[in-house]
Amino acid sequence: MSFDNLGAWQDALKKKAKSVSAMQNRIGKVLAESAVLEIRSRLPGGSNSRFEGYASTGELSRSLVITNQRNPGAYKVSLKGPPFVMMKGMVHENGAIITGRPGKPLRFQVKGKWVTTYRVVIRKKNWFRDGWLAAGQKPLQRNIRVEW
């Protein structure tokens, strides 16, 4: 048995492998982008927010990034930015209690009225986790790694 056209077969297989790899990359990118859009839709603040009374500067939305990984079609969705933006993301995800210096109250404006208090409780919102789960866990978790 001889393979007279072995070179042609090998060339065809290489071309097919490149097109499959390109398709995996496109699918992975689309899945990652849809996950980011879903996560952004759940951010606190903004006009369509589920959380009343929160102002939105857009910092958290802009800090969500997609990076390509080494494997074809593998992408990573992460929160990148200055430390204060990362902290803000964690506070809104997990909740926090903000207190002033000992014996000194906090003073700030809410809806145009000045408020004085000794502590502020920011409730847990799970915007990142809920957005990730809503985007469709199974196909995403196979192709995209999440890093917080």
VEXKE-460031 format. One record per atom (N, C-alpha, C): residue in one letter; residue number from 1; x, z, y; atom name. Coordinates in steps of 0.1 Angstrom, whole numbers, plus 5000, padded with zeros to 4 digits. Each point is the difference from the previous one (the first is absolute). Layout:
N
REC   type   seq     c1     c3     c2   atom
REC      A   NUM      X      Z      Y     CA
...
# end
This chain:
148
REC   type   seq     c1     c3     c2   atom
REC      M     1   5008   5000   4988      N
REC      M     1   4992   5000   5012     CA
REC      M     1   5009   5000   5012      C
REC      S     2   4997   4991   5010      N
REC      S     2   5008   5000   5012     CA
REC      S     2   4991   5001   5012      C
REC      F     3   5006   5005   5011      N
REC      F     3   4993   5002   5012     CA
REC      F     3   5006   4991   5011      C
REC      D     4   4995   4987   5000      N
REC      D     4   5006   4990   5009     CA
REC      D     4   4996   5003   5015      C
REC      N     5   4989   5006   5002      N
REC      N     5   4995   5003   5013     CA
REC      N     5   5000   5015   5004      C
REC      L     6   5010   5007   4994      N
REC      L     6   5000   5015   5002     CA
REC      L     6   5003   5003   5015      C
REC      G     7   5008   4992   5007      N
REC      G     7   5003   5002   5014     CA
REC      G     7   4987   4999   5008      C
REC      A     8   4991   4990   4997      N
REC      A     8   4988   4998   5007     CA
REC      A     8   4991   5012   4998      C
REC      W     9   4999   5005   4988      N
REC      W     9   4992   5011   4997     CA
REC      W     9   5005   5013   5008      C
REC      Q    10   5013   5002   5000      N
REC      Q    10   5005   5011   5008     CA
REC      Q    10   4997   4999   5015      C
REC      D    11   5002   4988   5005      N
REC      D    11   4997   4998   5014     CA
REC      D    11   4985   5003   5003      C
REC      A    12   4991   4995   4992      N
REC      A    12   4986   5003   5002     CA
REC      A    12   4997   5015   4999      C
REC      L    13   5006   5007   4991      N
REC      L    13   4998   5014   4999     CA
REC      L    13   5005   5008   5012      C
REC      K    14   5011   4995   5005      N
REC      K    14   5006   5007   5012     CA
REC      K    14   4990   4998   5012      C
REC      K    15   4995   4988   5002      N
REC      K    15   4991   4997   5011     CA
REC      K    15   4987   5008   4998      C
REC      K    16   4995   5001   4988      N
REC      K    16   4988   5008   4997     CA
REC      K    16   5002   5015   5003      C
REC      A    17   5012   5005   4997      N
REC      A    17   5004   5014   5002     CA
REC      A    17   5000   5003   5015      C
REC      K    18   5005   4991   5008      N
REC      K    18   5001   5001   5015     CA
REC      K    18   4985   5001   5005      C
REC      S    19   4992   4991   4995      N
REC      S    19   4986   5000   5006     CA
REC      S    19   4992   5012   4996      C
REC      V    20   5003   5006   4988      N
REC      V    20   4993   5012   4995     CA
REC      V    20   5005   5012   5009      C
REC      S    21   5013   5000   5002      N
REC      S    21   5006   5011   5009     CA
REC      S    21   4994   4999   5014      C
REC      A    22   4999   4988   5006      N
REC      A    22   4995   4998   5013     CA
REC      A    22   4985   5005   5000      C
REC      M    23   4992   4997   4990      N
REC      M    23   4986   5004   4999     CA
REC      M    23   4999   5015   4999      C
REC      Q    24   5009   5006   4992      N
REC      Q    24   5000   5015   4999     CA
REC      Q    24   5003   5006   5014      C
REC      N    25   5009   4995   5007      N
REC      N    25   5003   5005   5014     CA
REC      N    25   4988   4998   5009      C
REC      R    26   4994   4989   5000      N
REC      R    26   4988   4998   5008     CA
REC      R    26   4989   5010   4997      C
REC      I    27   4997   5002   4987      N
REC      I    27   4990   5009   4995     CA
REC      I    27   5003   5014   5004      C
REC      G    28   5013   5004   4998      N
REC      G    28   5004   5014   5004     CA
REC      G    28   4999   5002   5014      C
REC      K    29   5004   4990   5009      N
REC      K    29   4999   5002   5014     CA
REC      K    29   4985   5001   5005      C
REC      V    30   4991   4992   4994      N
REC      V    30   4986   5001   5003     CA
REC      V    30   4995   5014   4997      C
REC      L    31   5003   5005   4988      N
REC      L    31   4995   5013   4995     CA
REC      L    31   5006   5011   5010      C
REC      A    32   5012   4999   5003      N
REC      A    32   5006   5010   5009     CA
REC      A    32   4994   5000   5014      C
REC      E    33   4997   4988   5005      N
REC      E    33   4993   4998   5013     CA
REC      E    33   4986   5006   5000      C
REC      S    34   4993   4998   4989      N
REC      S    34   4986   5005   4999     CA
REC      S    34   5001   5015   4999      C
REC      A    35   5010   5006   4993      N
REC      A    35   5001   5014   5000     CA
REC      A    35   5003   5006   5014      C
REC      V    36   5009   4994   5007      N
REC      V    36   5003   5004   5014     CA
REC      V    36   4987   5000   5009      C
REC      L    37   4993   4989   4999      N
REC      L    37   4987   4999   5008     CA
REC      L    37   4990   5011   4996      C
REC      E    38   4999   5003   4987      N
REC      E    38   4991   5010   4996     CA
REC      E    38   5004   5014   5005      C
REC      I    39   5014   5002   4999      N
REC      I    39   5005   5013   5005     CA
REC      I    39   4998   5001   5015      C
REC      R    40   5003   4989   5008      N
REC      R    40   4998   5000   5014     CA
REC      R    40   4985   5003   5004      C
REC      S    41   4991   4995   4992      N
REC      S    41   4986   5002   5003     CA
REC      S    41   4996   5014   4999      C
REC      R    42   5008   5008   4993      N
REC      R    42   4997   5015   4998     CA
REC      R    42   5007   5009   5009      C
REC      L    43   5008   4995   5009      N
REC      L    43   5008   5008   5009     CA
REC      L    43   4991   5008   5009      C
REC      P    44   5003   5013   5004      N
REC      P    44   4992   5007   5009     CA
REC      P    44   5001   4994   5014      C
REC      G    45   4990   5001   5008      N
REC      G    45   5000   4995   5014     CA
REC      G    45   4995   4985   5000      C
REC      G    46   4999   4995   5012      N
REC      G    46   4995   4986   5001     CA
REC      G    46   4985   4999   5001      C
REC      S    47   4995   4989   5003      N
REC      S    47   4985   4998   5002     CA
REC      S    47   4992   5001   4987      C
REC      N    48   5006   4996   4989      N
REC      N    48   4993   5000   4987     CA
REC      N    48   5004   5012   4991      C
REC      S    49   5005   5010   5006      N
REC      S    49   5005   5012   4993     CA
REC      S    49   4989   5008   4993      C
REC      R    50   5003   5005   4989      N
REC      R    50   4991   5010   4993     CA
REC      R    50   5001   5014   5006      C
REC      F    51   5010   5002   5008      N
REC      F    51   5003   5013   5006     CA
REC      F    51   4997   5000   5015      C
REC      E    52   4990   5008   5004      N
REC      E    52   4996   5001   5014     CA
REC      E    52   5011   5008   5008      C
REC      G    53   5002   4996   5012      N
REC      G    53   5009   5007   5009     CA
REC      G    53   5015   4998   4999      C
REC      Y    54   5004   4990   4992      N
REC      Y    54   5014   4997   4999     CA
REC      Y    54   5004   4988   5008      C
REC      A    55   5010   5001   5007      N
REC      A    55   5005   4989   5008     CA
REC      A    55   5010   4992   4991      C
REC      S    56   5001   4987   5002      N
REC      S    56   5009   4992   4993     CA
REC      S    56   5010   4993   5009      C
REC      T    57   5013   5001   4997      N
REC      T    57   5010   4993   5008     CA
REC      T    57   5004   4988   4993      C
REC      G    58   4997   4999   4987      N
REC      G    58   5005   4988   4992     CA
REC      G    58   5014   5002   4994      C
REC      E    59   5006   5011   5002      N
REC      E    59   5013   5003   4995     CA
REC      E    59   5000   5000   4984      C
REC      L    60   4991   5007   4994      N
REC      L    60   4999   5000   4986     CA
REC      L    60   4997   4986   4994      C
REC      S    61   4991   4993   5006      N
REC      S    61   4997   4987   4995     CA
REC      S    61   5012   4990   5001      C
REC      R    62   5008   5001   5011      N
REC      R    62   5011   4992   5001     CA
REC      R    62   5012   5004   4990      C
REC      S    63   4999   5013   4996      N
REC      S    63   5011   5004   4992     CA
REC      S    63   4999   4997   4985      C
REC      L    64   4988   4995   4996      N
REC      L    64   4998   4996   4986     CA
REC      L    64   5007   4986   4998      C
REC      V    65   5010   5000   4991      N
REC      V    65   5007   4988   4998     CA
REC      V    65   5000   4996   4985      C
REC      I    66   5002   4987   4998      N
REC      I    66   5001   4994   4986     CA
REC      I    66   5014   4995   4999      C
REC      T    67   5007   5004   4989      N
REC      T    67   5014   4995   4997     CA
REC      T    67   5000   4994   4986      C
REC      N    68   5007   4989   4999      N
REC      N    68   5001   4993   4987     CA
REC      N    68   5011   5007   4992      C
REC      Q    69   4996   5002   4987      N
REC      Q    69   5009   5006   4990     CA
REC      Q    69   5008   4989   4993      C
REC      R    70   5009   5004   4991      N
REC      R    70   5008   4990   4993     CA
REC      R    70   4992   4993   4990      C
REC      N    71   4991   5006   4993      N
REC      N    71   4992   4993   4990     CA
REC      N    71   4990   4990   5006      C
REC      P    72   4998   4989   4994      N
REC      P    72   4991   4990   5006     CA
REC      P    72   4986   5006   5001      C
REC      G    73   4993   4999   5012      N
REC      G    73   4987   5005   5001     CA
REC      G    73   4999   5015   5003      C
REC      A    74   5011   5007   5000      N
REC      A    74   5000   5014   5002     CA
REC      A    74   5002   5004   5015      C
REC      Y    75   4991   5007   5006      N
REC      Y    75   5001   5004   5014     CA
REC      Y    75   4999   5015   5001      C
REC      K    76   5005   5005   5011      N
REC      K    76   4998   5015   5003     CA
REC      K    76   4993   5001   5013      C
REC      V    77   4990   5009   5000      N
REC      V    77   4992   5003   5012     CA
REC      V    77   5005   5014   5004      C
REC      S    78   5005   5001   5012      N
REC      S    78   5005   5013   5005     CA
REC      S    78   4998   5003   5015      C
REC      L    79   5002   5012   5004      N
REC      L    79   4998   5004   5013     CA
REC      L    79   5014   5001   5006      C
REC      K    80   5004   4992   5010      N
REC      K    80   5013   5001   5006     CA
REC      K    80   4999   5002   5015      C
REC      G    81   5009   5007   5006      N
REC      G    81   5000   5002   5014     CA
REC      G    81   5008   5012   5004      C
REC      P    82   4999   5004   5013      N
REC      P    82   5007   5012   5004     CA
REC      P    82   4994   5012   4993      C
REC      P    83   5008   5011   5000      N
REC      P    83   4996   5012   4993     CA
REC      P    83   4986   5006   5005      C
REC      F    84   4997   4999   5013      N
REC      F    84   4987   5005   5005     CA
REC      F    84   4989   4992   4994      C
REC      V    85   5001   4987   4998      N
REC      V    85   4990   4992   4994     CA
REC      V    85   4998   5003   4986      C
REC      M    86   5011   5002   4992      N
REC      M    86   4999   5004   4986     CA
REC      M    86   4993   5014   4999      C
REC      M    87   5003   5009   5009      N
REC      M    87   4994   5013   5000     CA
REC      M    87   4985   4999   5003      C
REC      K    88   4997   4992   5010      N
REC      K    88   4986   4998   5003     CA
REC      K    88   4992   4995   4989      C
REC      G    89   5006   4990   4992      N
REC      G    89   4993   4995   4989     CA
REC      G    89   4998   5010   4989      C
REC      M    90   5010   5009   4998      N
REC      M    90   4998   5010   4990     CA
REC      M    90   4990   5011   5004      C
REC      V    91   5000   5003   5013      N
REC      V    91   4990   5010   5005     CA
REC      V    91   4986   4995   4998      C
REC      H    92   4998   4987   5003      N
REC      H    92   4986   4994   4999     CA
REC      H    92   4997   4998   4985      C
REC      E    93   5009   4998   4992      N
REC      E    93   4998   4998   4985     CA
REC      E    93   4996   5014   4994      C
REC      N    94   5008   5010   5002      N
REC      N    94   5000   5013   4993     CA
REC      N    94   4993   5011   5008      C
REC      G    95   4998   4998   5013      N
REC      G    95   4995   5011   5008     CA
REC      G    95   5011   5009   5005      C
REC      A    96   4997   5008   5010      N
REC      A    96   5010   5009   5006     CA
REC      A    96   4994   5010   5009      C
REC      I    97   5007   5011   5003      N
REC      I    97   4995   5010   5010     CA
REC      I    97   5011   5000   5011      C
REC      I    98   4996   4997   5012      N
REC      I    98   5010   5000   5011     CA
REC      I    98   4997   5013   5008      C
REC      T    99   5011   5008   5002      N
REC      T    99   4999   5012   5008     CA
REC      T    99   5010   4999   5012      C
REC      G   100   4996   5007   5011      N
REC      G   100   5009   5001   5011     CA
REC      G   100   5011   5010   4998      C
REC      R   101   5008   5002   5010      N
REC      R   101   5011   5010   4999     CA
REC      R   101   4993   5014   5000      C
REC      P   102   5006   5010   4994      N
REC      P   102   4994   5013   4999     CA
REC      P   102   4995   5005   5014      C
REC      G   103   4987   5004   5000      N
REC      G   103   4994   5005   5013     CA
REC      G   103   4996   4989   5010      C
REC      K   104   5003   4988   4997      N
REC      K   104   4996   4989   5010     CA
REC      K   104   4990   4991   4993      C
REC      P   105   4989   4997   5007      N
REC      P   105   4990   4991   4995     CA
REC      P   105   5004   4985   5002      C
REC      L   106   4994   4992   4992      N
REC      L   106   5001   4985   5001     CA
REC      L   106   4990   4996   5011      C
REC      R   107   5003   4990   5008      N
REC      R   107   4990   4995   5010     CA
REC      R   107   5001   4985   5000      C
REC      F   108   4988   4993   4997      N
REC      F   108   5000   4986   5000     CA
REC      F   108   4986   4995   5003      C
REC      Q   109   4998   4987   5002      N
REC      Q   109   4987   4994   5003     CA
REC      Q   109   4994   4994   4988      C
REC      V   110   4987   5002   4999      N
REC      V   110   4992   4994   4990     CA
REC      V   110   4987   4994   5006      C
REC      K   111   4999   4987   5000      N
REC      K   111   4989   4993   5006     CA
REC      K   111   4998   5004   5015      C
REC      G   112   5011   5001   5007      N
REC      G   112   5000   5003   5014     CA
REC      G   112   4999   5014   5004      C
REC      K   113   4999   5009   4990      N
REC      K   113   4998   5015   5003     CA
REC      K   113   5013   5007   4996      C
REC      W   114   5005   5009   5008      N
REC      W   114   5012   5008   4996     CA
REC      W   114   4996   5011   4990      C
REC      V   115   5008   5001   4990      N
REC      V   115   4997   5010   4989     CA
REC      V   115   5013   5009   4999      C
REC      T   116   4997   5013   4999      N
REC      T   116   5011   5009   4997     CA
REC      T   116   4998   5007   4987      C
REC      T   117   5010   5000   4991      N
REC      T   117   4998   5007   4987     CA
REC      T   117   5014   5004   4995      C
REC      Y   118   5000   5009   4990      N
REC      Y   118   5013   5004   4995     CA
REC      Y   118   5004   4992   4988      C
REC      R   119   4991   4993   4994      N
REC      R   119   5003   4992   4988     CA
REC      R   119   4991   4988   4999      C
REC      V   120   5004   4989   4994      N
REC      V   120   4992   4988   4998     CA
REC      V   120   5002   4997   4985      C
REC      V   121   4989   4998   4993      N
REC      V   121   5000   4996   4986     CA
REC      V   121   4996   4986   4999      C
REC      I   122   5010   4992   4995      N
REC      I   122   4997   4986   4998     CA
REC      I   122   4997   4998   4985      C
REC      R   123   4988   4995   4997      N
REC      R   123   4996   5000   4986     CA
REC      R   123   5006   4988   4993      C
REC      K   124   5001   5001   4987      N
REC      K   124   5005   4990   4991     CA
REC      K   124   4992   4988   5000      C
REC      K   125   5006   4988   5001      N
REC      K   125   4992   4988   5001     CA
REC      K   125   5003   4990   4989      C
REC      N   126   5011   5001   4993      N
REC      N   126   5003   4991   4989     CA
REC      N   126   4999   4985   5003      C
REC      W   127   5003   4996   5012      N
REC      W   127   4999   4986   5004     CA
REC      W   127   5009   4991   4991      C
REC      F   128   5012   5004   4997      N
REC      F   128   5009   4992   4993     CA
REC      F   128   4996   4999   4985      C
REC      R   129   4998   5011   4994      N
REC      R   129   4996   5000   4986     CA
REC      R   129   4987   4994   4997      C
REC      D   130   4990   5003   5008      N
REC      D   130   4987   4994   4999     CA
REC      D   130   5000   4985   5002      C
REC      G   131   5008   4995   5010      N
REC      G   131   5001   4986   5002     CA
REC      G   131   5007   4993   4989      C
REC      W   132   5010   5007   4994      N
REC      W   132   5007   4994   4988     CA
REC      W   132   4990   4999   4988      C
REC      L   133   4993   5010   4998      N
REC      L   133   4991   5000   4988     CA
REC      L   133   4989   4990   5003      C
REC      A   134   4995   4999   5012      N
REC      A   134   4989   4990   5002     CA
REC      A   134   5004   4986   4999      C
REC      A   135   5013   4997   5002      N
REC      A   135   5005   4987   5000     CA
REC      A   135   5000   4994   4986      C
REC      G   136   4998   5009   4990      N
REC      G   136   4999   4995   4986     CA
REC      G   136   5013   5004   4992      C
REC      Q   137   4999   5012   4994      N
REC      Q   137   5012   5006   4995     CA
REC      Q   137   5007   4992   4989      C
REC      K   138   4993   4995   4990      N
REC      K   138   5007   4995   4988     CA
REC      K   138   5009   4987   5003      C
REC      P   139   4994   4990   5007      N
REC      P   139   5009   4989   5002     CA
REC      P   139   5011   5003   5010      C
REC      L   140   4997   5009   5010      N
REC      L   140   5010   5003   5010     CA
REC      L   140   5011   5008   4994      C
REC      Q   141   4997   5010   4992      N
REC      Q   141   5010   5009   4994     CA
REC      Q   141   5010   4993   4991      C
REC      R   142   4995   4989   4994      N
REC      R   142   5009   4992   4991     CA
REC      R   142   5010   4992   5008      C
REC      N   143   4996   4996   5012      N
REC      N   143   5008   4991   5008     CA
REC      N   143   5007   5005   5012      C
REC      I   144   4995   5012   5005      N
REC      I   144   5005   5005   5013     CA
REC      I   144   5003   5015   4998      C
REC      R   145   5011   5004   5005      N
REC      R   145   5004   5014   4999     CA
REC      R   145   4997   5006   5014      C
REC      V   146   4994   5012   5000      N
REC      V   146   4997   5007   5013     CA
REC      V   146   5010   5011   5002      C
REC      E   147   5005   5000   5012      N
REC      E   147   5010   5011   5004     CA
REC      E   147   4995   5007   5012      C
REC      W   148   4999   5012   5000      N
REC      W   148   4995   5008   5011     CA
REC      W   148   5012   5008   5006      C
# end
